[in-house]
Amino acid sequence: MNFKFKEVYVFSLAAALPIFIFSYALFGITGIRVVLGIIFVSFPFYVLLNRLELAEGEKFVFSALLGLTALPSLAYILGFLIPFRMAIAASFITLISIAVLFVKCKNSRKEN
């Protein structure tokens, strides 16, 4: 395990653990579900921002803000065309696909 990965891992745990404890203490299992939801909607943007040269804290904050604004907006707009639950899933899958494609493009450029 390289140093960069260890740094990200430690930062993630240090940020997530107090949030989970606080959420559980205040709201119970519902608080944990909300925090997990925020993590899941922020993940595609974190992967996309990983391409930029930002500090880990900046990537974390920007991905959370983008996840809380862009994903619900896309799901809302798509919800006019298809059922809302399907729109949420489609938006999430689309953003994950875009993030994976960006990572694959980056890796293929490094190989050439």
N, CA and C of each residue as an Amber inpcrd file, in Angstrom:
protein
   336
   0.8560000  -1.1700000   0.0000000   0.0000000   0.0000000   0.0000000
   0.9070000   1.2380000   0.0000000   0.7170000   2.1030000  -0.9990000
   1.5840000   3.2740000  -1.0810000   1.1360000   4.3740000  -0.1100000
   1.9900000   5.3610000   0.0600000   1.7480000   6.4170000   1.0440000
   0.5090000   7.2340000   0.7130000   0.2880000   7.5410000  -0.5650000
  -0.8630000   8.3500000  -0.9770000  -2.1650000   7.6540000  -0.6030000
  -2.2500000   6.3460000  -0.8530000  -3.4540000   5.5930000  -0.5230000
  -3.6730000   5.5380000   0.9840000  -2.6160000   5.3770000   1.7470000
  -2.7410000   5.3550000   3.2050000  -3.2540000   6.6930000   3.7250000
  -2.7710000   7.7800000   3.1260000  -3.2090000   9.1090000   3.5320000
  -4.7070000   9.2990000   3.2770000  -5.1770000   8.8730000   2.1360000
  -6.5950000   8.9780000   1.8000000  -7.4240000   8.1110000   2.7400000
  -6.9510000   6.9120000   3.0050000  -7.6590000   5.9840000   3.8750000
  -7.7950000   6.5400000   5.2970000  -6.7150000   7.0610000   5.8280000
  -6.7340000   7.6190000   7.1810000  -7.6290000   8.8590000   7.2320000
  -7.5400000   9.7230000   6.2140000  -8.3860000  10.9200000   6.1820000
  -9.8620000  10.5450000   6.1170000 -10.1930000   9.5520000   5.2960000
 -11.5860000   9.1250000   5.1650000 -12.1250000   8.5850000   6.4840000
 -11.3400000   7.7610000   7.1380000 -11.7800000   7.2160000   8.4260000
 -11.8960000   8.3010000   9.4920000 -10.9350000   9.2100000   9.5070000
 -10.9530000  10.2860000  10.4990000 -12.1460000  11.2080000  10.2780000
 -12.5730000  11.3760000   9.0430000 -13.7190000  12.2370000   8.7550000
 -15.0360000  11.5000000   8.9700000 -15.0990000  10.2270000   8.6160000
 -16.3570000   9.4940000   8.6530000 -16.7530000   9.0150000  10.0520000
 -15.7990000   8.5980000  10.8370000 -16.1250000   8.0200000  12.1400000
 -16.8630000   8.9900000  13.0640000 -16.3930000  10.2010000  13.2760000
 -17.1540000  11.1090000  14.1470000 -18.5260000  11.4760000  13.5650000
 -18.5950000  11.5520000  12.2490000 -19.8780000  11.8730000  11.6210000
 -20.8730000  10.7490000  11.8580000 -20.4380000   9.4910000  11.7030000
 -21.3220000   8.3630000  11.9570000 -21.7690000   8.3180000  13.4200000
 -20.8510000   8.5350000  14.3340000 -21.1930000   8.4990000  15.7600000
 -22.1750000   9.6030000  16.1030000 -21.9110000  10.8060000  15.6380000
 -22.7960000  11.9350000  15.8980000 -24.1800000  11.7130000  15.2880000
 -24.2220000  11.2340000  14.0620000 -25.5010000  10.9920000  13.3920000
 -26.3010000   9.9100000  14.1040000 -25.6180000   8.8550000  14.5210000
 -26.3170000   7.7880000  15.2210000 -26.8220000   8.2600000  16.5840000
 -26.0230000   9.0540000  17.2730000 -26.4240000   9.5400000  18.5920000
 -27.6580000  10.4420000  18.4990000 -27.7220000  11.2580000  17.4620000
 -28.8520000  12.1760000  17.3340000 -30.0850000  11.5530000  16.6940000
 -29.8770000  10.7720000  15.6210000 -31.0140000  10.3270000  14.8200000
 -31.1720000   8.8190000  14.7190000 -30.2710000   8.0670000  15.3050000
 -30.3690000   6.6150000  15.2350000 -29.9720000   6.0960000  13.8590000
 -30.6140000   5.0140000  13.4440000 -30.2650000   4.3710000  12.1830000
 -30.5800000   5.2740000  10.9880000 -31.5560000   6.1470000  11.1260000
 -31.8850000   7.0750000  10.0410000 -30.7210000   8.0220000   9.7730000
 -30.0450000   8.4690000  10.8000000 -28.8800000   9.3300000  10.6260000
 -27.7590000   8.6320000   9.8860000 -27.5480000   7.3570000  10.1810000
 -26.5230000   6.5860000   9.4800000 -26.8990000   6.4440000   8.0080000
 -28.1810000   6.2030000   7.7240000 -28.6280000   6.0720000   6.3310000
 -28.4220000   7.3740000   5.5600000 -28.6710000   8.4990000   6.2090000
 -28.4690000   9.7910000   5.5400000 -26.9920000  10.0050000   5.2300000
 -26.1300000   9.7120000   6.1700000 -24.6950000   9.8870000   5.9540000
 -24.2080000   8.9570000   4.8420000 -24.6660000   7.7170000   4.8380000
 -24.2940000   6.7950000   3.7630000 -24.8040000   7.2920000   2.4150000
 -26.0010000   7.8650000   2.3900000 -26.5300000   8.4340000   1.1500000
 -25.6720000   9.5740000   0.6430000 -25.2340000  10.4260000   1.5310000
 -24.3600000  11.5410000   1.1320000 -23.0380000  11.0120000   0.5910000
 -22.5160000   9.9730000   1.2110000 -21.2650000   9.3780000   0.7290000
 -21.4630000   8.7840000  -0.6630000 -22.5700000   8.0670000  -0.8760000
 -22.8040000   7.4460000  -2.1770000 -23.0240000   8.4600000  -3.2890000
 -23.7300000   9.5590000  -3.0120000 -23.9480000  10.5460000  -4.0770000
 -22.7000000  11.3810000  -4.3110000 -21.7840000  11.4250000  -3.3580000
 -20.5540000  12.1910000  -3.5270000 -19.4510000  11.3840000  -4.2030000
 -19.5490000  10.0840000  -4.1730000 -18.4850000   9.2300000  -4.6870000
 -18.1490000   9.4660000  -6.1580000 -19.1220000   9.5450000  -7.0810000
 -18.7420000   9.7680000  -8.4890000 -17.9700000  11.0720000  -8.6900000
 -18.3470000  12.0970000  -7.9630000 -17.6580000  13.3740000  -8.1030000
 -16.2640000  13.3230000  -7.4860000 -16.0910000  12.5380000  -6.4410000
 -14.7660000  12.3720000  -5.8520000 -13.8330000  11.7070000  -6.8450000
 -14.3390000  10.6990000  -7.5490000 -13.5220000  10.0130000  -8.5510000
 -13.1700000  10.9740000  -9.6880000 -14.1280000  11.7930000 -10.1050000
 -13.8570000  12.7720000 -11.1640000 -12.8490000  13.8290000 -10.7040000
 -12.9890000  14.2940000  -9.4830000 -12.0770000  15.3130000  -8.9640000
 -10.6960000  14.7560000  -8.6520000 -10.5920000  13.4520000  -8.6000000
  -9.3030000  12.8180000  -8.3550000  -8.3170000  13.1120000  -9.4790000
  -8.8280000  13.4420000 -10.6560000  -7.9630000  13.7730000 -11.7950000
  -7.3020000  15.1280000 -11.6200000  -7.9020000  15.9930000 -10.8430000
  -7.3440000  17.3220000 -10.6290000  -6.3280000  17.2750000  -9.4890000
  -5.4520000  18.2320000  -9.4730000  -4.4490000  18.2710000  -8.4220000
  -4.9620000  19.1030000  -7.2520000  -5.8450000  18.4930000  -6.4890000
  -6.4190000  19.1220000  -5.3050000  -5.9910000  18.3390000  -4.0810000
  -6.0100000  19.0050000  -2.9550000  -5.7370000  18.3090000  -1.6930000
  -6.9330000  17.4090000  -1.3660000  -6.7070000  16.4360000  -0.5080000
  -7.7670000  15.4870000  -0.1780000  -8.9840000  16.1790000   0.4460000
  -8.7240000  17.1400000   1.3150000  -9.8250000  17.8620000   1.9380000
 -10.6500000  18.6360000   0.9250000  -9.9660000  19.2380000  -0.0480000
 -10.6800000  19.9800000  -1.0880000 -11.5280000  19.0450000  -1.9310000
 -10.9700000  17.9020000  -2.3130000 -11.7380000  16.9330000  -3.0990000
 -12.9520000  16.4530000  -2.3200000 -12.7640000  16.2300000  -1.0290000
 -13.8600000  15.7580000  -0.1820000 -14.9870000  16.7800000  -0.1250000
 -14.6520000  18.0290000   0.1150000 -15.6700000  19.0740000   0.2380000
 -16.3460000  19.3470000  -1.0980000 -15.5580000  19.4800000  -2.1640000
 -16.1410000  19.7440000  -3.4840000 -17.0260000  18.5960000  -3.9450000
 -16.6080000  17.3620000  -3.6990000 -17.4320000  16.2300000  -4.1200000
 -18.7260000  16.1670000  -3.3150000 -18.6730000  16.5010000  -2.0330000
 -19.9030000  16.5210000  -1.2320000 -20.8520000  17.5990000  -1.7380000
 -20.3240000  18.7810000  -2.0300000 -21.1760000  19.8570000  -2.5410000
 -21.7650000  19.5190000  -3.9040000 -20.9490000  18.9760000  -4.7880000
 -21.4620000  18.5810000  -6.1000000 -22.4670000  17.4420000  -5.9790000
 -22.1930000  16.4970000  -5.0950000 -23.1100000  15.3780000  -4.9020000
 -24.4470000  15.8110000  -4.3450000 -24.4270000  16.8110000  -3.4860000
 -25.6760000  17.2860000  -2.8930000 -26.4360000  18.2550000  -3.7950000
 -25.8020000  18.7530000  -4.8490000 -26.4850000  19.6860000  -5.7460000
 -26.7410000  19.0920000  -7.1270000 -25.7350000  18.5050000  -7.7410000
 -25.8610000  18.0570000  -9.1290000 -26.7030000  16.7880000  -9.2660000
 -26.4570000  15.7830000  -8.4420000 -27.2040000  14.5350000  -8.5660000
 -28.6970000  14.7240000  -8.3220000 -29.1150000  15.4080000  -7.2730000
 -30.5520000  15.6210000  -7.1060000 -31.1670000  16.4570000  -8.2290000
 -30.3950000  17.4040000  -8.7510000 -30.9110000  18.2230000  -9.8550000
 -31.1300000  17.3680000 -11.1000000 -30.1680000  16.5170000 -11.4130000
 -30.3290000  15.6280000 -12.5650000 -31.4900000  14.6660000 -12.3720000
 -31.6130000  14.1300000 -11.1740000 -32.7120000  13.2030000 -10.8980000
 -34.0640000  13.9210000 -10.9870000 -34.1270000  15.1420000 -10.5280000
 -35.3750000  15.9080000 -10.5840000 -35.7880000  16.1680000 -12.0260000
 -34.8350000  16.6010000 -12.8450000 -35.1460000  16.8840000 -14.2440000
 -35.5490000  15.6070000 -14.9750000 -34.8090000  14.5250000 -14.7410000
 -35.1310000  13.2490000 -15.3770000 -36.4430000  12.6830000 -14.8420000
 -36.8170000  13.0720000 -13.6230000 -38.0620000  12.6030000 -13.0240000
 -39.3100000  13.0670000 -13.7470000 -39.1920000  14.0750000 -14.5910000
 -40.3290000  14.4920000 -15.4040000 -40.6140000  13.4920000 -16.5210000
 -39.6050000  12.7200000 -16.9130000 -39.7550000  11.7930000 -18.0290000
 -40.0490000  10.3690000 -17.5920000 -39.4340000   9.9420000 -16.5020000
 -39.6130000   8.5850000 -16.0020000 -39.9460000   8.6680000 -14.5140000
 -40.3730000   7.5680000 -13.9010000 -40.6520000   7.5980000 -12.4560000
 -39.4300000   8.0500000 -11.6460000 -39.6980000   8.7000000 -10.5450000
 -38.6370000   9.3640000  -9.7860000 -37.5830000   8.3990000  -9.2560000
 -37.9870000   7.2460000  -8.7580000 -36.9980000   6.2760000  -8.2510000
 -36.0920000   5.7780000  -9.3700000 -36.6630000   5.5810000 -10.5350000
 -35.8410000   5.1750000 -11.6790000 -34.9130000   6.3140000 -12.1010000
 -35.3720000   7.5450000 -11.9770000 -34.5530000   8.7080000 -12.3260000
 -33.3560000   8.8270000 -11.3910000 -33.5650000   8.5500000 -10.1160000
 -32.4520000   8.5760000  -9.1580000 -31.4160000   7.5240000  -9.5350000
 -31.8830000   6.3030000  -9.8010000 -30.9630000   5.2210000 -10.1660000
 -30.2460000   5.5340000 -11.4740000 -30.9710000   6.0360000 -12.4540000
 -30.3590000   6.3480000 -13.7490000 -29.3120000   7.4550000 -13.6180000
 -29.5980000   8.4630000 -12.8250000 -28.6390000   9.5490000 -12.6250000
 -27.3810000   9.0380000 -11.9360000 -27.5570000   8.2260000 -10.9160000
 -26.4150000   7.6840000 -10.1870000 -25.5690000   6.7850000 -11.0830000
 -26.2220000   5.8990000 -11.8290000 -25.4920000   4.9860000 -12.7080000
 -24.7670000   5.7650000 -13.8000000 -25.4150000   6.8010000 -14.3330000
 -24.7720000   7.6260000 -15.3580000 -23.5330000   8.3170000 -14.8120000
 -23.6240000   8.8890000 -13.6310000 -22.4630000   9.5730000 -13.0490000
 -21.3420000   8.6010000 -12.7080000 -21.6770000   7.4210000 -12.2180000
 -20.6480000   6.4060000 -11.9520000 -19.9780000   5.9890000 -13.2560000
 -20.7700000   5.8060000 -14.3120000 -20.2140000   5.4210000 -15.6110000
 -19.2650000   6.4890000 -16.1430000 -19.6490000   7.7410000 -16.0280000
 -18.7890000   8.8320000 -16.4770000 -17.4810000   8.8420000 -15.6890000
 -17.5690000   8.6460000 -14.3830000 -16.3600000   8.6300000 -13.5510000
 -15.4400000   7.4780000 -13.9450000 -16.0140000   6.3010000 -14.1830000
 -15.2040000   5.1450000 -14.5770000 -14.5720000   5.3830000 -15.9390000
 -15.3090000   5.9670000 -16.8690000 -14.7490000   6.2700000 -18.1910000
 -13.5920000   7.2560000 -18.0960000 -13.7230000   8.2640000 -17.2560000
 -12.6290000   9.2190000 -17.0760000 -11.3920000   8.5420000 -16.5070000
 -11.5760000   7.6460000 -15.5580000 -10.4380000   6.9370000 -14.9750000
  -9.7780000   6.0440000 -16.0200000 -10.5870000   5.3470000 -16.8320000
 -10.0160000   4.4850000 -17.8680000  -9.2860000   5.3000000 -18.9200000
  -9.8280000   6.4610000 -19.2910000  -9.1490000   7.3270000 -20.2600000
  -7.8200000   7.8150000 -19.7030000  -7.8090000   8.1470000 -18.4230000
  -6.5760000   8.6140000 -17.7900000  -5.5340000   7.4990000 -17.7750000
  -5.9620000   6.2820000 -17.4550000  -5.0310000   5.1550000 -17.4090000
  -4.5110000   4.8030000 -18.8000000  -5.3550000   4.9090000 -19.8190000
  -4.9060000   4.5910000 -21.1770000  -3.9300000   5.6450000 -21.6900000
  -4.0900000   6.8810000 -21.2820000  -3.1550000   7.9380000 -21.6760000
  -1.7930000   7.7480000 -21.0180000  -1.7790000   7.2480000 -19.7830000
  -0.5160000   7.0080000 -19.0940000   0.2720000   5.8930000 -19.7750000
  -0.4400000   4.8820000 -20.2950000   0.2220000   3.7440000 -20.9210000
   0.8470000   4.1370000 -22.2430000   0.2750000   5.1020000 -22.9440000
   0.7980000   5.5030000 -24.2720000   1.9110000   6.4540000 -24.1660000
